[in-house]
Amino acid sequence: MTFYAKKTAAVLLASISLIHASNAIADLWEERQALYAVSKELLAIETLVLDAQKKSTSGSRTSFKYSVMLDDLRVIRSGIDHHLLQPLEPVDPSDIQQLDPAYTDHDL
């Protein structure tokens, strides 16, 4: 396993561990912040993988399937991003309280 692949795996595992640890004690916003951080880290990992791919040699007896790893990283990041874009609580327009325009009373 190359240095970049080891580093990628270590960062990914650390990020996943962070999510599990924070879920036990975190509220909803802390969880979302942690997931956003994981998404950013996955994007950084993709950059590392692309760099490693550029440095790979084609004449090796065995080769690393960078495209497969990139696809998996993108699927995970896409799932996290989709989750983060979902509204926390759907808004029912009938539940919205109308503002009262009368801020003063006038005695006639």
N, CA, C and O atoms as a DFTB+ gen file, in Angstrom:
432 C
 N C O
     1  1       0.858      -1.171       0.000
     2  2       0.000       0.000       0.000
     3  2       0.901       1.230       0.000
     4  3       1.870       1.290       0.757
     5  1       0.588       2.203      -0.839
     6  2       1.417       3.398      -0.952
     7  2       1.218       4.302       0.250
     8  3       0.270       4.153       1.022
     9  1       2.136       5.238       0.384
    10  2       2.048       6.211       1.476
    11  2       0.725       6.967       1.412
    12  3       0.064       7.155       2.433
    13  1       0.336       7.403       0.207
    14  2      -0.903       8.165       0.063
    15  2      -2.133       7.327       0.385
    16  3      -3.087       7.822       0.986
    17  1      -2.113       6.085      -0.004
    18  2      -3.248       5.201       0.300
    19  2      -3.361       4.982       1.801
    20  3      -4.466       4.971       2.345
    21  1      -2.221       4.805       2.480
    22  2      -2.239       4.636       3.934
    23  2      -2.746       5.898       4.613
    24  3      -3.550       5.837       5.544
    25  1      -2.267       7.042       4.136
    26  2      -2.696       8.316       4.715
    27  2      -4.187       8.530       4.486
    28  3      -4.897       8.995       5.377
    29  1      -4.657       8.191       3.297
    30  2      -6.071       8.317       2.969
    31  2      -6.912       7.444       3.885
    32  3      -7.917       7.901       4.431
    33  1      -6.516       6.214       4.052
    34  2      -7.257       5.295       4.919
    35  2      -7.267       5.790       6.359
    36  3      -8.293       5.720       7.035
    37  1      -6.127       6.289       6.830
    38  2      -6.041       6.777       8.211
    39  2      -6.945       7.981       8.425
    40  3      -7.627       8.061       9.447
    41  1      -6.965       8.918       7.486
    42  2      -7.813      10.105       7.614
    43  2      -9.283       9.713       7.565
    44  3     -10.093      10.230       8.335
    45  1      -9.626       8.805       6.665
    46  2     -11.006       8.360       6.557
    47  2     -11.472       7.670       7.836
    48  3     -12.571       7.937       8.323
    49  1     -10.650       6.795       8.371
    50  2     -11.005       6.113       9.622
    51  2     -11.102       7.087      10.787
    52  3     -12.000       6.972      11.622
    53  1     -10.188       8.040      10.848
    54  2     -10.233       9.041      11.917
    55  2     -11.501       9.879      11.811
    56  3     -12.125      10.190      12.826
    57  1     -11.884      10.243      10.597
    58  2     -13.094      11.034      10.396
    59  2     -14.337      10.261      10.813
    60  3     -15.231      10.809      11.458
    61  1     -14.390       9.003      10.446
    62  2     -15.535       8.174      10.821
    63  2     -15.579       7.993      12.337
    64  3     -16.655       8.032      12.933
    65  1     -14.430       7.798      12.956
    66  2     -14.376       7.668      14.416
    67  2     -14.861       8.937      15.087
    68  3     -15.551       8.883      16.105
    69  1     -14.500      10.086      14.516
    70  2     -14.936      11.370      15.058
    71  2     -16.453      11.480      15.037
    72  3     -17.061      11.957      15.995
    73  1     -17.051      11.045      13.963
    74  2     -18.505      11.097      13.873
    75  2     -19.139      10.226      14.942
    76  3     -20.065      10.659      15.629
    77  1     -18.648       8.995      15.088
    78  2     -19.230       8.088      16.080
    79  2     -19.057       8.621      17.492
    80  3     -19.977       8.523      18.304
    81  1     -17.912       9.176      17.796
    82  2     -17.674       9.704      19.140
    83  2     -18.546      10.915      19.416
    84  3     -19.093      11.052      20.511
    85  1     -18.680      11.793      18.432
    86  2     -19.447      13.009      18.666
    87  2     -20.949      12.750      18.701
    88  3     -21.683      13.488      19.359
    89  1     -21.422      11.715      18.003
    90  2     -22.854      11.421      18.001
    91  2     -23.360      11.075      19.389
    92  3     -24.506      11.372      19.726
    93  1     -22.522      10.456      20.188
    94  2     -22.953      10.024      21.515
    95  2     -23.257      11.217      22.411
    96  3     -24.141      11.134      23.263
    97  1     -22.545      12.316      22.236
    98  2     -22.712      13.450      23.143
    99  2     -23.146      14.735      22.448
   100  3     -23.436      15.727      23.116
   101  1     -23.193      14.730      21.140
   102  2     -23.448      15.967      20.406
   103  2     -24.925      16.163      20.134
   104  3     -25.700      15.210      20.062
   105  1     -25.292      17.424      19.987
   106  2     -26.650      17.700      19.541
   107  2     -26.676      17.733      18.025
   108  3     -25.660      17.485      17.377
   109  1     -27.798      18.030      17.476
   110  2     -27.987      17.975      16.030
   111  2     -27.009      18.861      15.274
   112  3     -26.460      18.439      14.256
   113  1     -26.780      20.077      15.749
   114  2     -25.900      20.998      15.028
   115  2     -24.454      20.542      15.079
   116  3     -23.720      20.680      14.100
   117  1     -24.050      20.010      16.192
   118  2     -22.677      19.495      16.281
   119  2     -22.480      18.317      15.339
   120  3     -21.422      18.177      14.726
   121  1     -23.492      17.476      15.225
   122  2     -23.413      16.355      14.288
   123  2     -23.276      16.868      12.857
   124  3     -22.454      16.372      12.087
   125  1     -24.087      17.862      12.511
   126  2     -24.049      18.415      11.156
   127  2     -22.693      19.077      10.876
   128  3     -22.164      18.957       9.771
   129  1     -22.139      19.764      11.859
   130  2     -20.814      20.363      11.685
   131  2     -19.761      19.278      11.474
   132  3     -18.870      19.427      10.639
   133  1     -19.866      18.199      12.224
   134  2     -18.913      17.097      12.074
   135  2     -19.047      16.449      10.696
   136  3     -18.044      16.118      10.064
   137  1     -20.277      16.269      10.235
   138  2     -20.482      15.688       8.911
   139  2     -19.954      16.613       7.815
   140  3     -19.400      16.148       6.819
   141  1     -20.126      17.912       8.001
   142  2     -19.583      18.872       7.032
   143  2     -18.060      18.774       6.998
   144  3     -17.451      18.825       5.930
   145  1     -17.452      18.635       8.175
   146  2     -15.994      18.486       8.249
   147  2     -15.548      17.203       7.543
   148  3     -14.536      17.201       6.842
   149  1     -16.288      16.131       7.721
   150  2     -15.958      14.867       7.044
   151  2     -16.056      15.051       5.537
   152  3     -15.195      14.576       4.796
   153  1     -17.095      15.736       5.080
   154  2     -17.253      15.983       3.648
   155  2     -16.056      16.756       3.093
   156  3     -15.548      16.433       2.019
   157  1     -15.611      17.771       3.821
   158  2     -14.441      18.542       3.386
   159  2     -13.188      17.672       3.371
   160  3     -12.364      17.787       2.463
   161  1     -13.042      16.811       4.360
   162  2     -11.877      15.919       4.415
   163  2     -11.899      14.921       3.257
   164  3     -10.856      14.602       2.686
   165  1     -13.083      14.436       2.917
   166  2     -13.191      13.509       1.790
   167  2     -12.775      14.185       0.488
   168  3     -12.150      13.564      -0.372
   169  1     -13.124      15.458       0.352
   170  2     -12.696      16.208      -0.831
   171  2     -11.171      16.337      -0.852
   172  3     -10.546      16.209      -1.905
   173  1     -10.577      16.591       0.320
   174  2      -9.115      16.663       0.408
   175  2      -8.482      15.309       0.103
   176  3      -7.428      15.246      -0.529
   177  1      -9.114      14.233       0.545
   178  2      -8.604      12.886       0.267
   179  2      -8.649      12.612      -1.233
   180  3      -7.728      12.008      -1.785
   181  1      -9.714      13.053      -1.889
   182  2      -9.797      12.879      -3.342
   183  2      -8.600      13.534      -4.026
   184  3      -8.043      12.977      -4.972
   185  1      -8.210      14.698      -3.556
   186  2      -7.044      15.389      -4.114
   187  2      -5.785      14.562      -3.906
   188  3      -4.963      14.445      -4.815
   189  1      -5.625      13.987      -2.717
   190  2      -4.466      13.131      -2.438
   191  2      -4.468      11.895      -3.344
   192  3      -3.421      11.483      -3.841
   193  1      -5.626      11.322      -3.550
   194  2      -5.728      10.128      -4.389
   195  2      -5.362      10.476      -5.840
   196  3      -4.649       9.722      -6.502
   197  1      -5.851      11.611      -6.321
   198  2      -5.515      12.031      -7.687
   199  2      -4.014      12.269      -7.829
   200  3      -3.427      11.947      -8.862
   201  1      -3.394      12.834      -6.794
   202  2      -1.944      13.044      -6.805
   203  2      -1.209      11.703      -6.833
   204  3      -0.243      11.531      -7.577
   205  1      -1.672      10.764      -6.022
   206  2      -1.054       9.431      -5.999
   207  2      -1.220       8.746      -7.346
   208  3      -0.314       8.058      -7.816
   209  1      -2.374       8.935      -7.964
   210  2      -2.638       8.318      -9.258
   211  2      -1.658       8.849     -10.314
   212  3      -1.175       8.096     -11.160
   213  1      -1.375      10.138     -10.253
   214  2      -0.421      10.728     -11.200
   215  2       0.981      10.149     -11.025
   216  3       1.747      10.056     -11.984
   217  1       1.307       9.762      -9.791
   218  2       2.642       9.253      -9.484
   219  2       2.755       7.738      -9.649
   220  3       3.840       7.176      -9.502
   221  1       1.651       7.085      -9.949
   222  2       1.677       5.624     -10.067
   223  2       2.405       5.212     -11.344
   224  3       2.463       5.957     -12.322
   225  1       2.949       4.018     -11.300
   226  2       3.654       3.492     -12.473
   227  2       2.774       2.449     -13.150
   228  3       2.116       1.648     -12.485
   229  1       2.771       2.468     -14.455
   230  2       1.901       1.557     -15.187
   231  2       2.537       0.186     -15.395
   232  3       1.837      -0.773     -15.721
   233  1       3.854       0.079     -15.210
   234  2       4.528      -1.187     -15.455
   235  2       4.563      -2.116     -14.264
   236  3       5.220      -3.155     -14.322
   237  1       3.877      -1.778     -13.185
   238  2       3.897      -2.612     -11.989
   239  2       3.136      -3.911     -12.201
   240  3       2.233      -4.000     -13.033
   241  1       3.528      -4.915     -11.424
   242  2       2.849      -6.210     -11.485
   243  2       1.420      -6.091     -10.948
   244  3       0.492      -6.720     -11.455
   245  1       1.275      -5.289      -9.937
   246  2      -0.056      -5.027      -9.392
   247  2      -0.297      -3.523      -9.471
   248  3       0.641      -2.726      -9.444
   249  1      -1.550      -3.157      -9.567
   250  2      -1.870      -1.734      -9.636
   251  2      -3.053      -1.432      -8.724
   252  3      -3.918      -2.272      -8.477
   253  1      -3.051      -0.235      -8.252
   254  2      -4.132       0.224      -7.390
   255  2      -5.241       0.782      -8.275
   256  3      -4.967       1.498      -9.238
   257  1      -6.476       0.460      -7.955
   258  2      -7.619       0.933      -8.745
   259  2      -8.087       2.286      -8.205
   260  3      -9.040       2.377      -7.432
   261  1      -7.388       3.319      -8.638
   262  2      -7.692       4.667      -8.162
   263  2      -9.105       5.097      -8.526
   264  3      -9.776       5.752      -7.728
   265  1      -9.559       4.743      -9.700
   266  2     -10.901       5.152     -10.130
   267  2     -11.975       4.561      -9.218
   268  3     -12.978       5.215      -8.928
   269  1     -11.765       3.334      -8.772
   270  2     -12.731       2.701      -7.867
   271  2     -12.753       3.440      -6.531
   272  3     -13.818       3.717      -5.980
   273  1     -11.570       3.753      -6.023
   274  2     -11.492       4.477      -4.750
   275  2     -12.127       5.863      -4.874
   276  3     -12.865       6.289      -3.985
   277  1     -11.846       6.564      -5.965
   278  2     -12.427       7.897      -6.176
   279  2     -13.945       7.818      -6.263
   280  3     -14.646       8.659      -5.700
   281  1     -14.451       6.817      -6.963
   282  2     -15.909       6.643      -7.055
   283  2     -16.514       6.424      -5.680
   284  3     -17.542       7.017      -5.353
   285  1     -15.886       5.576      -4.869
   286  2     -16.392       5.307      -3.518
   287  2     -16.361       6.563      -2.652
   288  3     -17.324       6.852      -1.940
   289  1     -15.265       7.304      -2.710
   290  2     -15.164       8.544      -1.931
   291  2     -16.249       9.532      -2.346
   292  3     -16.839      10.208      -1.503
   293  1     -16.504       9.611      -3.640
   294  2     -17.519      10.542      -4.143
   295  2     -18.927      10.104      -3.740
   296  3     -19.781      10.944      -3.456
   297  1     -19.168       8.810      -3.715
   298  2     -20.477       8.306      -3.283
   299  2     -20.699       8.644      -1.808
   300  3     -21.780       9.096      -1.431
   301  1     -19.684       8.429      -0.981
   302  2     -19.809       8.729       0.450
   303  2     -20.041      10.229       0.654
   304  3     -20.929      10.632       1.405
   305  1     -19.228      11.051      -0.027
   306  2     -19.354      12.505       0.126
   307  2     -20.707      12.985      -0.383
   308  3     -21.320      13.866       0.219
   309  1     -21.172      12.413      -1.478
   310  2     -22.476      12.783      -2.018
   311  2     -23.595      12.455      -1.025
   312  3     -24.530      13.237      -0.853
   313  1     -23.492      11.297      -0.380
   314  2     -24.495      10.925       0.622
   315  2     -24.509      11.872       1.805
   316  3     -25.574      12.249       2.294
   317  1     -23.327      12.255       2.266
   318  2     -23.236      13.201       3.381
   319  2     -23.807      14.544       2.966
   320  3     -24.610      15.131       3.692
   321  1     -23.397      15.040       1.795
   322  2     -23.880      16.337       1.320
   323  2     -25.392      16.334       1.122
   324  3     -26.060      17.318       1.438
   325  1     -25.932      15.242       0.605
   326  2     -27.387      15.133       0.439
   327  2     -28.084      15.220       1.794
   328  3     -29.095      15.906       1.939
   329  1     -27.540      14.526       2.772
   330  2     -28.121      14.565       4.122
   331  2     -28.076      15.980       4.686
   332  3     -29.045      16.438       5.292
   333  1     -26.958      16.674       4.490
   334  2     -26.818      18.025       5.030
   335  2     -27.740      19.032       4.346
   336  3     -28.086      20.050       4.945
   337  1     -28.139      18.769       3.117
   338  2     -29.016      19.691       2.396
   339  2     -30.491      19.490       2.720
   340  3     -31.328      20.308       2.338
   341  1     -30.812      18.410       3.419
   342  2     -32.201      18.149       3.782
   343  2     -32.623      19.134       4.875
   344  3     -31.851      19.406       5.795
   345  1     -33.844      19.670       4.778
   346  2     -34.309      20.569       5.843
   347  2     -34.443      19.813       7.160
   348  3     -34.792      18.633       7.186
   349  1     -34.159      20.515       8.242
   350  2     -34.239      19.871       9.552
   351  2     -35.674      19.513       9.899
   352  3     -35.952      18.388      10.316
   353  1     -36.574      20.450       9.733
   354  2     -37.981      20.201      10.004
   355  2     -38.788      20.836       8.880
   356  3     -38.674      22.038       8.643
   357  1     -39.586      20.058       8.197
   358  2     -40.390      20.640       7.124
   359  2     -41.331      21.720       7.668
   360  3     -41.879      21.581       8.761
   361  1     -41.510      22.782       6.904
   362  2     -42.380      23.884       7.319
   363  2     -43.754      23.690       6.707
   364  3     -43.891      23.533       5.494
   365  1     -44.775      23.703       7.563
   366  2     -46.158      23.629       7.120
   367  2     -46.681      25.058       7.092
   368  3     -46.800      25.683       8.147
   369  1     -47.000      25.600       5.905
   370  2     -47.420      27.000       5.823
   371  2     -48.606      27.328       6.721
   372  3     -48.720      28.464       7.182
   373  1     -49.488      26.376       6.983
   374  2     -50.643      26.663       7.844
   375  2     -50.230      26.851       9.299
   376  3     -51.007      27.381      10.094
   377  1     -49.018      26.427       9.664
   378  2     -48.535      26.593      11.037
   379  2     -47.851      27.933      11.274
   380  3     -47.522      28.266      12.413
   381  1     -47.632      28.707      10.211
   382  2     -46.948      29.994      10.361
   383  2     -47.931      31.003      10.919
   384  3     -49.004      31.220      10.356
   385  1     -47.557      31.617      12.027
   386  2     -48.427      32.593      12.668
   387  2     -48.277      33.937      11.962
   388  3     -47.166      34.427      11.762
   389  1     -49.410      34.520      11.590
   390  2     -49.400      35.805      10.904
   391  2     -49.049      36.907      11.893
   392  3     -49.473      36.891      13.048
   393  1     -48.263      37.863      11.409
   394  2     -47.907      39.002      12.252
   395  2     -49.099      39.937      12.393
   396  3     -49.891      40.102      11.465
   397  1     -49.212      40.541      13.557
   398  2     -50.284      41.516      13.803
   399  2     -49.738      42.894      13.446
   400  3     -48.786      43.360      14.073
   401  1     -50.333      43.559      12.437
   402  2     -49.806      44.862      12.026
   403  2     -50.134      45.993      12.993
   404  3     -49.579      47.085      12.865
   405  1     -51.010      45.762      13.943
   406  2     -51.421      46.826      14.861
   407  2     -50.517      46.823      16.103
   408  3     -50.722      46.042      17.033
   409  1     -49.521      47.705      16.099
   410  2     -48.606      47.784      17.236
   411  2     -49.053      48.829      18.249
   412  3     -48.517      48.893      19.356
   413  1     -50.029      49.645      17.878
   414  2     -50.544      50.655      18.811
   415  2     -52.059      50.585      18.835
   416  3     -52.685      50.123      17.881
   417  1     -52.636      51.039      19.918
   418  2     -54.096      51.120      20.048
   419  2     -54.485      52.571      19.953
   420  3     -53.777      53.433      20.472
   421  1     -55.604      52.868      19.297
   422  2     -56.113      54.230      19.201
   423  2     -57.512      54.271      19.806
   424  3     -58.402      53.535      19.380
   425  1     -57.696      55.120      20.782
   426  2     -59.033      55.311      21.373
   427  2     -59.735      56.404      20.601
   428  3     -59.183      57.489      20.416
   429  1     -60.938      56.134      20.153
   430  2     -61.720      57.148      19.435
   431  2     -62.762      57.727      20.292
   432  3     -63.514      58.595      19.850
